[in-house]
Amino acid sequence: MGELPRRHPSVAPVGLTGRARAEAVAAPGPLTFAAVPAQPAARPGPTARPGPAARPGSTARPGTTAPTEEPTPATRPAATPAPSDAAPAATPEEFEQPSSARVYDYLLGGAAHGAVDRALGDRLKCSQPGVVELARENRAFLRRAVRFLLAAGIDQFLDLGSGVPTMGNVHEVVARSRSGARVAYTDVDSIAALHGQHLLAALPTATYTAVDIADVDAVLSAPGVAGLLDLRRPVGLLAFSVLQHVREDAASLVEAYLRRLAPGSALGLSHFTDDDPRTGTAIETETAAYPRSVPRPRSRAEVAALLTGVDLVDPGLVWADEWRPEPGRPAGGAEARGHWAAVGFRQ
Ligand SMILES: C[S@@+](CC[C@H](N)C(=O)[O-])C[C@H]1O[C@@H](n2cnc3c(N)ncnc32)[C@H](O)[C@@H]1O
């Protein structure tokens, strides 16, 4: 096993108070979009909350809070409609081919998929009976990681490869926190993005952009990202079960995003792996049918190499179900394991 990423050097890394708060905020259980409580009206922008820049050890860039004449994403009241991206144009071929976003939605019990996605999902369930649990474990980790980051003071998220924003996705966790935090979703799948834009249309604190995450400039300059998030302030960069679709040099991509984000920014990451012999191979075989993004599982050492610019919080890089499990849900209880997972702060 290669060199592992450094954990944060102290038991109390930056965000210690946040960590304590993170555990208090825990609210287990998936939500559906229909269950999302209304966002508080006219909540002040994220600058009203003390952010991670206040954490010891983080260095706020000079001038990051300088007043500007035009409303910035940070000063724009959350009740203002979110900036919208153009609706993506889905091609007929996209409807005829299974996609990772929609098969995943099917496995999670969502409704944003077609017959072709269900067919692949059913084949996966036969060849790999643990696949549904694996998808649920990954989403459950997403929720715990987002709750942790919210409690640490992160109040804006850039979610790479979001999938369909239902079944307990980021804005639903945020809604439960009543923090008013903002969420910019991105995905290359235009049908998932269309669903996302439709679902989020009434929510002033979330956007959905159809974009390839390999193009960092395109992501960071998209209206739904640059118009919603204040990139001069810390951002929670989320990359859950997506970097396996970046076959080459995913480490440089992670580094490029982190370099462009403000000090105090954080990363939540999970990554598909075939390290567990009970899973992986069957999933790889079936998902080779994805026309656009055949996944490349990575070993723990390879995932660790993606995290070299990040100070990980405890427990470091572990199986998704082992990352700060819910009280009453002992770590290591999962039948099938398919994702390595970690959360940390940009160095
Ligand atoms: C397994 S799903 C994970 C969804 C969500 N992040 C989660 O963990 O619940 C992988 C997602 O990554 C998206 N994806 C794959 N390659 C991508 C790329 N190059 N740019 C943006 N999204 C991508 C897929 O469309 C899909 O929605």
The ligand as an ORCA input file, in Angstrom:
! r2SCAN-3c Opt
* xyz 0 1
  C     -22.272      7.130     -9.099
  S     -22.914      8.713     -9.504
  C     -22.636      9.615     -7.995
  C     -23.668     10.663     -7.730
  C     -23.464     11.473     -6.440
  N     -22.233     12.229     -6.471
  C     -23.476     10.596     -5.223
  O     -22.396     10.175     -4.770
  O     -24.539     10.291     -4.710
  C     -21.616      9.368    -10.566
  C     -22.027     10.685    -11.205
  O     -20.891     11.284    -11.834
  C     -21.323     11.876    -13.052
  N     -20.171     12.071    -13.934
  C     -19.399     11.136    -14.529
  N     -18.427     11.707    -15.244
  C     -18.577     13.047    -15.118
  C     -17.879     14.186    -15.641
  N     -16.812     14.037    -16.442
  N     -18.314     15.413    -15.304
  C     -19.397     15.573    -14.492
  N     -20.095     14.526    -13.981
  C     -19.687     13.284    -14.277
  C     -22.329     10.880    -13.574
  O     -23.163     11.433    -14.565
  C     -23.055     10.527    -12.286
  O     -24.135     11.380    -12.037
*
